[in-house]
Amino acid sequence: MDIWFVTGASRGLGARITREALDRGHGVIATRPPAGRSGEGREAVVDITEVADPPLRLRLGADAVERVEAKPDLVRCELDAWRHEALATGF
């Protein structure tokens, strides 16, 4: 599988290229610069292109890492709230 590196993927031409590459079955590393901090993270993105098994999603920045770390707690709360219904199915 080819992996495409697309900058400016949040809108315009970059977003169209990203969608087209994904629709054709290619892997995509899509980036967009955070407001006012366009240079930060560039090295991390370049570094992952040089490894044999790059992450599917690379979270950059403390806020992104915190959201990922909070996800298991949110999933657990939802499961606890709907546990009875989930277990009542025949699946």
PyMOL Python script that loads the backbone (N, CA, C, O; Angstrom):
from pymol import cmd

cmd.read_pdbstr("""\
ATOM      1  N   MET A   1       0.847  -1.172   0.000  1.00  0.00           N
ATOM      2  CA  MET A   1       0.000   0.000   0.000  1.00  0.00           C
ATOM      3  C   MET A   1       0.895   1.239   0.000  1.00  0.00           C
ATOM      4  O   MET A   1       1.851   1.326   0.770  1.00  0.00           O
ATOM      5  N   ASP A   2       0.579   2.179  -0.858  1.00  0.00           N
ATOM      6  CA  ASP A   2       1.277   3.456  -0.863  1.00  0.00           C
ATOM      7  C   ASP A   2       0.771   4.308   0.284  1.00  0.00           C
ATOM      8  O   ASP A   2      -0.404   4.247   0.647  1.00  0.00           O
ATOM      9  N   ILE A   3       1.663   5.100   0.848  1.00  0.00           N
ATOM     10  CA  ILE A   3       1.267   6.045   1.894  1.00  0.00           C
ATOM     11  C   ILE A   3       1.530   7.445   1.371  1.00  0.00           C
ATOM     12  O   ILE A   3       2.655   7.779   0.999  1.00  0.00           O
ATOM     13  N   TRP A   4       0.499   8.250   1.344  1.00  0.00           N
ATOM     14  CA  TRP A   4       0.599   9.626   0.880  1.00  0.00           C
ATOM     15  C   TRP A   4       0.769  10.549   2.074  1.00  0.00           C
ATOM     16  O   TRP A   4       0.172  10.326   3.127  1.00  0.00           O
ATOM     17  N   PHE A   5       1.579  11.580   1.910  1.00  0.00           N
ATOM     18  CA  PHE A   5       1.769  12.610   2.923  1.00  0.00           C
ATOM     19  C   PHE A   5       1.127  13.878   2.381  1.00  0.00           C
ATOM     20  O   PHE A   5       1.589  14.425   1.380  1.00  0.00           O
ATOM     21  N   VAL A   6       0.066  14.352   3.031  1.00  0.00           N
ATOM     22  CA  VAL A   6      -0.676  15.515   2.549  1.00  0.00           C
ATOM     23  C   VAL A   6      -0.655  16.591   3.616  1.00  0.00           C
ATOM     24  O   VAL A   6      -1.074  16.362   4.751  1.00  0.00           O
ATOM     25  N   THR A   7      -0.164  17.770   3.249  1.00  0.00           N
ATOM     26  CA  THR A   7      -0.215  18.909   4.165  1.00  0.00           C
ATOM     27  C   THR A   7      -1.409  19.777   3.802  1.00  0.00           C
ATOM     28  O   THR A   7      -1.877  19.767   2.664  1.00  0.00           O
ATOM     29  N   GLY A   8      -1.889  20.518   4.771  1.00  0.00           N
ATOM     30  CA  GLY A   8      -3.049  21.372   4.524  1.00  0.00           C
ATOM     31  C   GLY A   8      -4.303  20.568   4.229  1.00  0.00           C
ATOM     32  O   GLY A   8      -5.119  20.964   3.398  1.00  0.00           O
ATOM     33  N   ALA A   9      -4.457  19.443   4.907  1.00  0.00           N
ATOM     34  CA  ALA A   9      -5.524  18.499   4.582  1.00  0.00           C
ATOM     35  C   ALA A   9      -6.878  18.855   5.185  1.00  0.00           C
ATOM     36  O   ALA A   9      -7.844  18.122   4.977  1.00  0.00           O
ATOM     37  N   SER A  10      -6.976  19.943   5.915  1.00  0.00           N
ATOM     38  CA  SER A  10      -8.243  20.254   6.563  1.00  0.00           C
ATOM     39  C   SER A  10      -9.230  20.963   5.650  1.00  0.00           C
ATOM     40  O   SER A  10     -10.411  21.060   5.982  1.00  0.00           O
ATOM     41  N   ARG A  11      -8.763  21.467   4.491  1.00  0.00           N
ATOM     42  CA  ARG A  11      -9.693  22.152   3.591  1.00  0.00           C
ATOM     43  C   ARG A  11      -9.092  22.256   2.193  1.00  0.00           C
ATOM     44  O   ARG A  11      -7.910  21.987   1.980  1.00  0.00           O
ATOM     45  N   GLY A  12      -9.933  22.649   1.262  1.00  0.00           N
ATOM     46  CA  GLY A  12      -9.487  22.930  -0.091  1.00  0.00           C
ATOM     47  C   GLY A  12      -8.849  21.742  -0.798  1.00  0.00           C
ATOM     48  O   GLY A  12      -9.294  20.604  -0.656  1.00  0.00           O
ATOM     49  N   LEU A  13      -7.800  22.026  -1.559  1.00  0.00           N
ATOM     50  CA  LEU A  13      -7.132  21.008  -2.350  1.00  0.00           C
ATOM     51  C   LEU A  13      -6.579  19.883  -1.479  1.00  0.00           C
ATOM     52  O   LEU A  13      -6.680  18.715  -1.854  1.00  0.00           O
ATOM     53  N   GLY A  14      -5.999  20.208  -0.331  1.00  0.00           N
ATOM     54  CA  GLY A  14      -5.460  19.182   0.554  1.00  0.00           C
ATOM     55  C   GLY A  14      -6.519  18.204   1.018  1.00  0.00           C
ATOM     56  O   GLY A  14      -6.266  17.001   1.087  1.00  0.00           O
ATOM     57  N   ALA A  15      -7.709  18.707   1.338  1.00  0.00           N
ATOM     58  CA  ALA A  15      -8.817  17.831   1.764  1.00  0.00           C
ATOM     59  C   ALA A  15      -9.274  16.946   0.611  1.00  0.00           C
ATOM     60  O   ALA A  15      -9.573  15.769   0.811  1.00  0.00           O
ATOM     61  N   ARG A  16      -9.330  17.508  -0.596  1.00  0.00           N
ATOM     62  CA  ARG A  16      -9.745  16.707  -1.757  1.00  0.00           C
ATOM     63  C   ARG A  16      -8.731  15.621  -2.080  1.00  0.00           C
ATOM     64  O   ARG A  16      -9.105  14.493  -2.402  1.00  0.00           O
ATOM     65  N   ILE A  17      -7.456  15.957  -1.996  1.00  0.00           N
ATOM     66  CA  ILE A  17      -6.415  14.956  -2.257  1.00  0.00           C
ATOM     67  C   ILE A  17      -6.485  13.846  -1.220  1.00  0.00           C
ATOM     68  O   ILE A  17      -6.365  12.669  -1.561  1.00  0.00           O
ATOM     69  N   THR A  18      -6.677  14.211   0.037  1.00  0.00           N
ATOM     70  CA  THR A  18      -6.773  13.212   1.109  1.00  0.00           C
ATOM     71  C   THR A  18      -7.935  12.271   0.864  1.00  0.00           C
ATOM     72  O   THR A  18      -7.767  11.055   0.946  1.00  0.00           O
ATOM     73  N   ARG A  19      -9.115  12.808   0.564  1.00  0.00           N
ATOM     74  CA  ARG A  19     -10.284  11.965   0.308  1.00  0.00           C
ATOM     75  C   ARG A  19     -10.063  11.045  -0.889  1.00  0.00           C
ATOM     76  O   ARG A  19     -10.419   9.868  -0.844  1.00  0.00           O
ATOM     77  N   GLU A  20      -9.482  11.575  -1.948  1.00  0.00           N
ATOM     78  CA  GLU A  20      -9.240  10.777  -3.150  1.00  0.00           C
ATOM     79  C   GLU A  20      -8.272   9.634  -2.869  1.00  0.00           C
ATOM     80  O   GLU A  20      -8.501   8.503  -3.297  1.00  0.00           O
ATOM     81  N   ALA A  21      -7.191   9.930  -2.150  1.00  0.00           N
ATOM     82  CA  ALA A  21      -6.211   8.887  -1.826  1.00  0.00           C
ATOM     83  C   ALA A  21      -6.843   7.793  -0.975  1.00  0.00           C
ATOM     84  O   ALA A  21      -6.614   6.610  -1.224  1.00  0.00           O
ATOM     85  N   LEU A  22      -7.631   8.171   0.023  1.00  0.00           N
ATOM     86  CA  LEU A  22      -8.299   7.190   0.876  1.00  0.00           C
ATOM     87  C   LEU A  22      -9.307   6.373   0.081  1.00  0.00           C
ATOM     88  O   LEU A  22      -9.403   5.159   0.258  1.00  0.00           O
ATOM     89  N   ASP A  23     -10.062   7.038  -0.796  1.00  0.00           N
ATOM     90  CA  ASP A  23     -11.040   6.326  -1.622  1.00  0.00           C
ATOM     91  C   ASP A  23     -10.373   5.286  -2.522  1.00  0.00           C
ATOM     92  O   ASP A  23     -10.978   4.267  -2.855  1.00  0.00           O
ATOM     93  N   ARG A  24      -9.136   5.546  -2.909  1.00  0.00           N
ATOM     94  CA  ARG A  24      -8.408   4.619  -3.776  1.00  0.00           C
ATOM     95  C   ARG A  24      -7.630   3.563  -2.984  1.00  0.00           C
ATOM     96  O   ARG A  24      -6.900   2.761  -3.565  1.00  0.00           O
ATOM     97  N   GLY A  25      -7.789   3.566  -1.663  1.00  0.00           N
ATOM     98  CA  GLY A  25      -7.183   2.529  -0.837  1.00  0.00           C
ATOM     99  C   GLY A  25      -5.763   2.816  -0.379  1.00  0.00           C
ATOM    100  O   GLY A  25      -5.090   1.917   0.126  1.00  0.00           O
ATOM    101  N   HIS A  26      -5.297   4.034  -0.543  1.00  0.00           N
ATOM    102  CA  HIS A  26      -3.960   4.393  -0.092  1.00  0.00           C
ATOM    103  C   HIS A  26      -3.984   4.785   1.383  1.00  0.00           C
ATOM    104  O   HIS A  26      -5.009   5.236   1.894  1.00  0.00           O
ATOM    105  N   GLY A  27      -2.864   4.615   2.059  1.00  0.00           N
ATOM    106  CA  GLY A  27      -2.713   5.151   3.400  1.00  0.00           C
ATOM    107  C   GLY A  27      -2.412   6.633   3.288  1.00  0.00           C
ATOM    108  O   GLY A  27      -1.807   7.067   2.308  1.00  0.00           O
ATOM    109  N   VAL A  28      -2.820   7.407   4.266  1.00  0.00           N
ATOM    110  CA  VAL A  28      -2.615   8.855   4.210  1.00  0.00           C
ATOM    111  C   VAL A  28      -2.120   9.357   5.556  1.00  0.00           C
ATOM    112  O   VAL A  28      -2.672   9.020   6.603  1.00  0.00           O
ATOM    113  N   ILE A  29      -1.079  10.161   5.511  1.00  0.00           N
ATOM    114  CA  ILE A  29      -0.674  10.958   6.663  1.00  0.00           C
ATOM    115  C   ILE A  29      -1.108  12.367   6.314  1.00  0.00           C
ATOM    116  O   ILE A  29      -0.504  13.013   5.457  1.00  0.00           O
ATOM    117  N   ALA A  30      -2.143  12.845   6.967  1.00  0.00           N
ATOM    118  CA  ALA A  30      -2.720  14.147   6.655  1.00  0.00           C
ATOM    119  C   ALA A  30      -2.448  15.101   7.807  1.00  0.00           C
ATOM    120  O   ALA A  30      -2.676  14.766   8.970  1.00  0.00           O
ATOM    121  N   THR A  31      -1.966  16.277   7.481  1.00  0.00           N
ATOM    122  CA  THR A  31      -1.653  17.255   8.517  1.00  0.00           C
ATOM    123  C   THR A  31      -2.340  18.572   8.226  1.00  0.00           C
ATOM    124  O   THR A  31      -2.702  18.882   7.091  1.00  0.00           O
ATOM    125  N   ARG A  32      -2.503  19.313   9.267  1.00  0.00           N
ATOM    126  CA  ARG A  32      -2.938  20.697   9.156  1.00  0.00           C
ATOM    127  C   ARG A  32      -2.258  21.447  10.289  1.00  0.00           C
ATOM    128  O   ARG A  32      -2.165  20.931  11.403  1.00  0.00           O
ATOM    129  N   PRO A  33      -1.792  22.629  10.029  1.00  0.00           N
ATOM    130  CA  PRO A  33      -1.106  23.362  11.099  1.00  0.00           C
ATOM    131  C   PRO A  33      -2.102  23.944  12.088  1.00  0.00           C
ATOM    132  O   PRO A  33      -3.126  24.495  11.685  1.00  0.00           O
ATOM    133  N   PRO A  34      -1.808  23.827  13.393  1.00  0.00           N
ATOM    134  CA  PRO A  34      -2.644  24.519  14.368  1.00  0.00           C
ATOM    135  C   PRO A  34      -2.458  26.023  14.194  1.00  0.00           C
ATOM    136  O   PRO A  34      -1.399  26.471  13.754  1.00  0.00           O
ATOM    137  N   ALA A  35      -3.449  26.779  14.525  1.00  0.00           N
ATOM    138  CA  ALA A  35      -3.388  28.230  14.353  1.00  0.00           C
ATOM    139  C   ALA A  35      -2.161  28.809  15.044  1.00  0.00           C
ATOM    140  O   ALA A  35      -1.972  28.630  16.247  1.00  0.00           O
ATOM    141  N   GLY A  36      -1.344  29.492  14.288  1.00  0.00           N
ATOM    142  CA  GLY A  36      -0.184  30.170  14.845  1.00  0.00           C
ATOM    143  C   GLY A  36       1.005  29.286  15.162  1.00  0.00           C
ATOM    144  O   GLY A  36       2.015  29.789  15.656  1.00  0.00           O
ATOM    145  N   ARG A  37       0.928  27.973  14.896  1.00  0.00           N
ATOM    146  CA  ARG A  37       2.034  27.089  15.257  1.00  0.00           C
ATOM    147  C   ARG A  37       2.365  26.135  14.111  1.00  0.00           C
ATOM    148  O   ARG A  37       2.542  24.937  14.331  1.00  0.00           O
ATOM    149  N   SER A  38       2.449  26.649  12.918  1.00  0.00           N
ATOM    150  CA  SER A  38       2.569  25.784  11.748  1.00  0.00           C
ATOM    151  C   SER A  38       3.856  24.978  11.710  1.00  0.00           C
ATOM    152  O   SER A  38       3.874  23.917  11.085  1.00  0.00           O
ATOM    153  N   GLY A  39       4.935  25.423  12.343  1.00  0.00           N
ATOM    154  CA  GLY A  39       6.199  24.693  12.282  1.00  0.00           C
ATOM    155  C   GLY A  39       6.330  23.579  13.295  1.00  0.00           C
ATOM    156  O   GLY A  39       7.141  22.670  13.114  1.00  0.00           O
ATOM    157  N   GLU A  40       5.549  23.631  14.357  1.00  0.00           N
ATOM    158  CA  GLU A  40       5.662  22.623  15.399  1.00  0.00           C
ATOM    159  C   GLU A  40       5.124  21.280  14.921  1.00  0.00           C
ATOM    160  O   GLU A  40       4.087  21.223  14.261  1.00  0.00           O
ATOM    161  N   GLY A  41       5.809  20.231  15.245  1.00  0.00           N
ATOM    162  CA  GLY A  41       5.367  18.899  14.880  1.00  0.00           C
ATOM    163  C   GLY A  41       5.910  18.405  13.555  1.00  0.00           C
ATOM    164  O   GLY A  41       5.761  17.230  13.221  1.00  0.00           O
ATOM    165  N   ARG A  42       6.531  19.282  12.804  1.00  0.00           N
ATOM    166  CA  ARG A  42       7.039  18.895  11.485  1.00  0.00           C
ATOM    167  C   ARG A  42       8.026  17.740  11.581  1.00  0.00           C
ATOM    168  O   ARG A  42       7.965  16.803  10.786  1.00  0.00           O
ATOM    169  N   GLU A  43       8.928  17.800  12.542  1.00  0.00           N
ATOM    170  CA  GLU A  43       9.922  16.728  12.690  1.00  0.00           C
ATOM    171  C   GLU A  43       9.265  15.401  13.035  1.00  0.00           C
ATOM    172  O   GLU A  43       9.666  14.362  12.511  1.00  0.00           O
ATOM    173  N   ALA A  44       8.270  15.419  13.903  1.00  0.00           N
ATOM    174  CA  ALA A  44       7.586  14.175  14.278  1.00  0.00           C
ATOM    175  C   ALA A  44       6.910  13.546  13.068  1.00  0.00           C
ATOM    176  O   ALA A  44       6.941  12.326  12.906  1.00  0.00           O
ATOM    177  N   VAL A  45       6.310  14.351  12.234  1.00  0.00           N
ATOM    178  CA  VAL A  45       5.628  13.832  11.052  1.00  0.00           C
ATOM    179  C   VAL A  45       6.647  13.248  10.081  1.00  0.00           C
ATOM    180  O   VAL A  45       6.415  12.184   9.506  1.00  0.00           O
ATOM    181  N   VAL A  46       7.758  13.925   9.895  1.00  0.00           N
ATOM    182  CA  VAL A  46       8.809  13.405   9.012  1.00  0.00           C
ATOM    183  C   VAL A  46       9.387  12.120   9.596  1.00  0.00           C
ATOM    184  O   VAL A  46       9.633  11.166   8.858  1.00  0.00           O
ATOM    185  N   ASP A  47       9.604  12.081  10.892  1.00  0.00           N
ATOM    186  CA  ASP A  47      10.177  10.887  11.533  1.00  0.00           C
ATOM    187  C   ASP A  47       9.314   9.649  11.308  1.00  0.00           C
ATOM    188  O   ASP A  47       9.850   8.566  11.075  1.00  0.00           O
ATOM    189  N   ILE A  48       7.991   9.784  11.372  1.00  0.00           N
ATOM    190  CA  ILE A  48       7.163   8.583  11.230  1.00  0.00           C
ATOM    191  C   ILE A  48       7.151   8.058   9.806  1.00  0.00           C
ATOM    192  O   ILE A  48       6.774   6.908   9.578  1.00  0.00           O
ATOM    193  N   THR A  49       7.553   8.869   8.852  1.00  0.00           N
ATOM    194  CA  THR A  49       7.623   8.370   7.477  1.00  0.00           C
ATOM    195  C   THR A  49       8.826   7.460   7.276  1.00  0.00           C
ATOM    196  O   THR A  49       8.929   6.778   6.256  1.00  0.00           O
ATOM    197  N   GLU A  50       9.732   7.448   8.239  1.00  0.00           N
ATOM    198  CA  GLU A  50      10.966   6.678   8.105  1.00  0.00           C
ATOM    199  C   GLU A  50      10.956   5.390   8.915  1.00  0.00           C
ATOM    200  O   GLU A  50      11.977   4.705   8.979  1.00  0.00           O
ATOM    201  N   VAL A  51       9.836   5.041   9.535  1.00  0.00           N
ATOM    202  CA  VAL A  51       9.763   3.809  10.314  1.00  0.00           C
ATOM    203  C   VAL A  51       8.964   2.763   9.546  1.00  0.00           C
ATOM    204  O   VAL A  51       8.124   3.099   8.711  1.00  0.00           O
ATOM    205  N   ALA A  52       9.231   1.506   9.833  1.00  0.00           N
ATOM    206  CA  ALA A  52       8.580   0.414   9.114  1.00  0.00           C
ATOM    207  C   ALA A  52       7.090   0.305   9.440  1.00  0.00           C
ATOM    208  O   ALA A  52       6.296  -0.066   8.576  1.00  0.00           O
ATOM    209  N   ASP A  53       6.703   0.624  10.676  1.00  0.00           N
ATOM    210  CA  ASP A  53       5.319   0.465  11.111  1.00  0.00           C
ATOM    211  C   ASP A  53       4.837   1.773  11.740  1.00  0.00           C
ATOM    212  O   ASP A  53       4.750   1.868  12.964  1.00  0.00           O
ATOM    213  N   PRO A  54       4.520   2.785  10.920  1.00  0.00           N
ATOM    214  CA  PRO A  54       4.110   4.078  11.493  1.00  0.00           C
ATOM    215  C   PRO A  54       2.741   3.981  12.152  1.00  0.00           C
ATOM    216  O   PRO A  54       1.940   3.118  11.792  1.00  0.00           O
ATOM    217  N   PRO A  55       2.464   4.860  13.113  1.00  0.00           N
ATOM    218  CA  PRO A  55       1.151   4.841  13.756  1.00  0.00           C
ATOM    219  C   PRO A  55       0.071   5.227  12.763  1.00  0.00           C
ATOM    220  O   PRO A  55       0.300   6.037  11.864  1.00  0.00           O
ATOM    221  N   LEU A  56      -1.105   4.644  12.930  1.00  0.00           N
ATOM    222  CA  LEU A  56      -2.235   4.992  12.083  1.00  0.00           C
ATOM    223  C   LEU A  56      -2.654   6.441  12.338  1.00  0.00           C
ATOM    224  O   LEU A  56      -2.996   7.177  11.413  1.00  0.00           O
ATOM    225  N   ARG A  57      -2.620   6.824  13.589  1.00  0.00           N
ATOM    226  CA  ARG A  57      -2.948   8.199  13.977  1.00  0.00           C
ATOM    227  C   ARG A  57      -1.875   8.695  14.936  1.00  0.00           C
ATOM    228  O   ARG A  57      -1.648   8.098  15.988  1.00  0.00           O
ATOM    229  N   LEU A  58      -1.227   9.774  14.574  1.00  0.00           N
ATOM    230  CA  LEU A  58      -0.215  10.365  15.438  1.00  0.00           C
ATOM    231  C   LEU A  58      -0.799  11.607  16.079  1.00  0.00           C
ATOM    232  O   LEU A  58      -1.084  12.589  15.394  1.00  0.00           O
ATOM    233  N   ARG A  59      -0.977  11.571  17.371  1.00  0.00           N
ATOM    234  CA  ARG A  59      -1.516  12.722  18.097  1.00  0.00           C
ATOM    235  C   ARG A  59      -0.358  13.637  18.475  1.00  0.00           C
ATOM    236  O   ARG A  59       0.628  13.185  19.057  1.00  0.00           O
ATOM    237  N   LEU A  60      -0.470  14.896  18.152  1.00  0.00           N
ATOM    238  CA  LEU A  60       0.558  15.865  18.485  1.00  0.00           C
ATOM    239  C   LEU A  60      -0.023  16.929  19.400  1.00  0.00           C
ATOM    240  O   LEU A  60      -1.087  17.485  19.128  1.00  0.00           O
ATOM    241  N   GLY A  61       0.670  17.202  20.467  1.00  0.00           N
ATOM    242  CA  GLY A  61       0.246  18.221  21.408  1.00  0.00           C
ATOM    243  C   GLY A  61      -0.411  17.623  22.637  1.00  0.00           C
ATOM    244  O   GLY A  61      -1.035  16.563  22.589  1.00  0.00           O
ATOM    245  N   ALA A  62      -0.250  18.341  23.739  1.00  0.00           N
ATOM    246  CA  ALA A  62      -0.770  17.867  25.019  1.00  0.00           C
ATOM    247  C   ALA A  62      -2.282  17.693  24.999  1.00  0.00           C
ATOM    248  O   ALA A  62      -2.801  16.738  25.576  1.00  0.00           O
ATOM    249  N   ASP A  63      -3.003  18.614  24.334  1.00  0.00           N
ATOM    250  CA  ASP A  63      -4.462  18.500  24.318  1.00  0.00           C
ATOM    251  C   ASP A  63      -4.916  17.255  23.572  1.00  0.00           C
ATOM    252  O   ASP A  63      -5.879  16.609  23.984  1.00  0.00           O
ATOM    253  N   ALA A  64      -4.244  16.909  22.487  1.00  0.00           N
ATOM    254  CA  ALA A  64      -4.604  15.705  21.731  1.00  0.00           C
ATOM    255  C   ALA A  64      -4.311  14.445  22.538  1.00  0.00           C
ATOM    256  O   ALA A  64      -5.110  13.509  22.535  1.00  0.00           O
ATOM    257  N   VAL A  65      -3.188  14.414  23.218  1.00  0.00           N
ATOM    258  CA  VAL A  65      -2.827  13.261  24.043  1.00  0.00           C
ATOM    259  C   VAL A  65      -3.820  13.111  25.192  1.00  0.00           C
ATOM    260  O   VAL A  65      -4.235  11.995  25.505  1.00  0.00           O
ATOM    261  N   GLU A  66      -4.203  14.208  25.818  1.00  0.00           N
ATOM    262  CA  GLU A  66      -5.155  14.151  26.930  1.00  0.00           C
ATOM    263  C   GLU A  66      -6.515  13.613  26.474  1.00  0.00           C
ATOM    264  O   GLU A  66      -7.150  12.847  27.198  1.00  0.00           O
ATOM    265  N   ARG A  67      -6.964  14.010  25.278  1.00  0.00           N
ATOM    266  CA  ARG A  67      -8.240  13.491  24.775  1.00  0.00           C
ATOM    267  C   ARG A  67      -8.178  11.980  24.561  1.00  0.00           C
ATOM    268  O   ARG A  67      -9.133  11.269  24.873  1.00  0.00           O
ATOM    269  N   VAL A  68      -7.067  11.493  24.035  1.00  0.00           N
ATOM    270  CA  VAL A  68      -6.928  10.051  23.817  1.00  0.00           C
ATOM    271  C   VAL A  68      -6.878   9.318  25.149  1.00  0.00           C
ATOM    272  O   VAL A  68      -7.486   8.259  25.301  1.00  0.00           O
ATOM    273  N   GLU A  69      -6.161   9.876  26.108  1.00  0.00           N
ATOM    274  CA  GLU A  69      -6.057   9.232  27.419  1.00  0.00           C
ATOM    275  C   GLU A  69      -7.400   9.199  28.137  1.00  0.00           C
ATOM    276  O   GLU A  69      -7.646   8.285  28.924  1.00  0.00           O
ATOM    277  N   ALA A  70      -8.269  10.165  27.889  1.00  0.00           N
ATOM    278  CA  ALA A  70      -9.576  10.207  28.546  1.00  0.00           C
ATOM    279  C   ALA A  70     -10.585   9.249  27.899  1.00  0.00           C
ATOM    280  O   ALA A  70     -11.588   8.904  28.525  1.00  0.00           O
ATOM    281  N   LYS A  71     -10.340   8.825  26.686  1.00  0.00           N
ATOM    282  CA  LYS A  71     -11.296   8.004  25.939  1.00  0.00           C
ATOM    283  C   LYS A  71     -11.688   6.712  26.665  1.00  0.00           C
ATOM    284  O   LYS A  71     -12.879   6.406  26.715  1.00  0.00           O
ATOM    285  N   PRO A  72     -10.742   5.931  27.237  1.00  0.00           N
ATOM    286  CA  PRO A  72     -11.169   4.696  27.919  1.00  0.00           C
ATOM    287  C   PRO A  72     -12.158   4.958  29.052  1.00  0.00           C
ATOM    288  O   PRO A  72     -13.070   4.161  29.270  1.00  0.00           O
ATOM    289  N   ASP A  73     -11.992   6.054  29.768  1.00  0.00           N
ATOM    290  CA  ASP A  73     -12.924   6.387  30.852  1.00  0.00           C
ATOM    291  C   ASP A  73     -14.316   6.687  30.299  1.00  0.00           C
ATOM    292  O   ASP A  73     -15.319   6.283  30.886  1.00  0.00           O
ATOM    293  N   LEU A  74     -14.376   7.387  29.181  1.00  0.00           N
ATOM    294  CA  LEU A  74     -15.669   7.691  28.561  1.00  0.00           C
ATOM    295  C   LEU A  74     -16.350   6.423  28.049  1.00  0.00           C
ATOM    296  O   LEU A  74     -17.562   6.260  28.191  1.00  0.00           O
ATOM    297  N   VAL A  75     -15.566   5.535  27.457  1.00  0.00           N
ATOM    298  CA  VAL A  75     -16.116   4.273  26.960  1.00  0.00           C
ATOM    299  C   VAL A  75     -16.635   3.434  28.119  1.00  0.00           C
ATOM    300  O   VAL A  75     -17.707   2.836  28.017  1.00  0.00           O
ATOM    301  N   ARG A  76     -15.892   3.382  29.214  1.00  0.00           N
ATOM    302  CA  ARG A  76     -16.304   2.613  30.395  1.00  0.00           C
ATOM    303  C   ARG A  76     -17.606   3.160  30.974  1.00  0.00           C
ATOM    304  O   ARG A  76     -18.491   2.383  31.333  1.00  0.00           O
ATOM    305  N   CYS A  77     -17.738   4.472  31.072  1.00  0.00           N
ATOM    306  CA  CYS A  77     -18.971   5.070  31.602  1.00  0.00           C
ATOM    307  C   CYS A  77     -20.168   4.722  30.722  1.00  0.00           C
ATOM    308  O   CYS A  77     -21.244   4.396  31.224  1.00  0.00           O
ATOM    309  N   GLU A  78     -19.973   4.794  29.406  1.00  0.00           N
ATOM    310  CA  GLU A  78     -21.062   4.455  28.496  1.00  0.00           C
ATOM    311  C   GLU A  78     -21.429   2.977  28.607  1.00  0.00           C
ATOM    312  O   GLU A  78     -22.608   2.625  28.607  1.00  0.00           O
ATOM    313  N   LEU A  79     -20.426   2.122  28.701  1.00  0.00           N
ATOM    314  CA  LEU A  79     -20.687   0.693  28.843  1.00  0.00           C
ATOM    315  C   LEU A  79     -21.433   0.406  30.140  1.00  0.00           C
ATOM    316  O   LEU A  79     -22.386  -0.373  30.155  1.00  0.00           O
ATOM    317  N   ASP A  80     -21.001   1.029  31.217  1.00  0.00           N
ATOM    318  CA  ASP A  80     -21.681   0.824  32.494  1.00  0.00           C
ATOM    319  C   ASP A  80     -23.143   1.263  32.419  1.00  0.00           C
ATOM    320  O   ASP A  80     -24.023   0.601  32.971  1.00  0.00           O
ATOM    321  N   ALA A  81     -23.398   2.380  31.736  1.00  0.00           N
ATOM    322  CA  ALA A  81     -24.765   2.894  31.638  1.00  0.00           C
ATOM    323  C   ALA A  81     -25.661   1.984  30.801  1.00  0.00           C
ATOM    324  O   ALA A  81     -26.862   1.909  31.057  1.00  0.00           O
ATOM    325  N   TRP A  82     -25.104   1.294  29.809  1.00  0.00           N
ATOM    326  CA  TRP A  82     -25.886   0.484  28.881  1.00  0.00           C
ATOM    327  C   TRP A  82     -25.584  -1.007  28.985  1.00  0.00           C
ATOM    328  O   TRP A  82     -25.952  -1.781  28.101  1.00  0.00           O
ATOM    329  N   ARG A  83     -24.927  -1.402  30.046  1.00  0.00           N
ATOM    330  CA  ARG A  83     -24.494  -2.795  30.209  1.00  0.00           C
ATOM    331  C   ARG A  83     -25.653  -3.795  30.103  1.00  0.00           C
ATOM    332  O   ARG A  83     -25.547  -4.796  29.395  1.00  0.00           O
ATOM    333  N   HIS A  84     -26.742  -3.525  30.800  1.00  0.00           N
ATOM    334  CA  HIS A  84     -27.877  -4.450  30.795  1.00  0.00           C
ATOM    335  C   HIS A  84     -28.410  -4.673  29.373  1.00  0.00           C
ATOM    336  O   HIS A  84     -28.643  -5.809  28.960  1.00  0.00           O
ATOM    337  N   GLU A  85     -28.600  -3.576  28.631  1.00  0.00           N
ATOM    338  CA  GLU A  85     -29.105  -3.686  27.255  1.00  0.00           C
ATOM    339  C   GLU A  85     -28.117  -4.403  26.361  1.00  0.00           C
ATOM    340  O   GLU A  85     -28.514  -5.192  25.504  1.00  0.00           O
ATOM    341  N   ALA A  86     -26.836  -4.140  26.548  1.00  0.00           N
ATOM    342  CA  ALA A  86     -25.812  -4.782  25.723  1.00  0.00           C
ATOM    343  C   ALA A  86     -25.779  -6.286  25.937  1.00  0.00           C
ATOM    344  O   ALA A  86     -25.627  -7.047  24.981  1.00  0.00           O
ATOM    345  N   LEU A  87     -25.919  -6.721  27.183  1.00  0.00           N
ATOM    346  CA  LEU A  87     -25.869  -8.136  27.504  1.00  0.00           C
ATOM    347  C   LEU A  87     -27.185  -8.855  27.207  1.00  0.00           C
ATOM    348  O   LEU A  87     -27.216 -10.084  27.132  1.00  0.00           O
ATOM    349  N   ALA A  88     -28.255  -8.106  27.040  1.00  0.00           N
ATOM    350  CA  ALA A  88     -29.559  -8.705  26.774  1.00  0.00           C
ATOM    351  C   ALA A  88     -29.726  -9.127  25.309  1.00  0.00           C
ATOM    352  O   ALA A  88     -30.711  -9.777  24.958  1.00  0.00           O
ATOM    353  N   THR A  89     -28.793  -8.768  24.483  1.00  0.00           N
ATOM    354  CA  THR A  89     -28.892  -9.145  23.061  1.00  0.00           C
ATOM    355  C   THR A  89     -28.380 -10.556  22.853  1.00  0.00           C
ATOM    356  O   THR A  89     -27.715 -11.123  23.721  1.00  0.00           O
ATOM    357  N   GLY A  90     -28.695 -11.122  21.690  1.00  0.00           N
ATOM    358  CA  GLY A  90     -28.283 -12.481  21.383  1.00  0.00           C
ATOM    359  C   GLY A  90     -26.961 -12.573  20.622  1.00  0.00           C
ATOM    360  O   GLY A  90     -26.626 -13.634  20.094  1.00  0.00           O
ATOM    361  N   PHE A  91     -26.231 -11.508  20.561  1.00  0.00           N
ATOM    362  CA  PHE A  91     -24.973 -11.519  19.783  1.00  0.00           C
ATOM    363  C   PHE A  91     -23.848 -12.148  20.549  1.00  0.00           C
ATOM    364  O   PHE A  91     -22.729 -12.237  20.043  1.00  0.00           O
TER     365      PHE A  91
END
""", "prot")
cmd.dss("prot")
cmd.show_as("cartoon", "prot")
cmd.util.cbc("prot")
cmd.orient("prot")
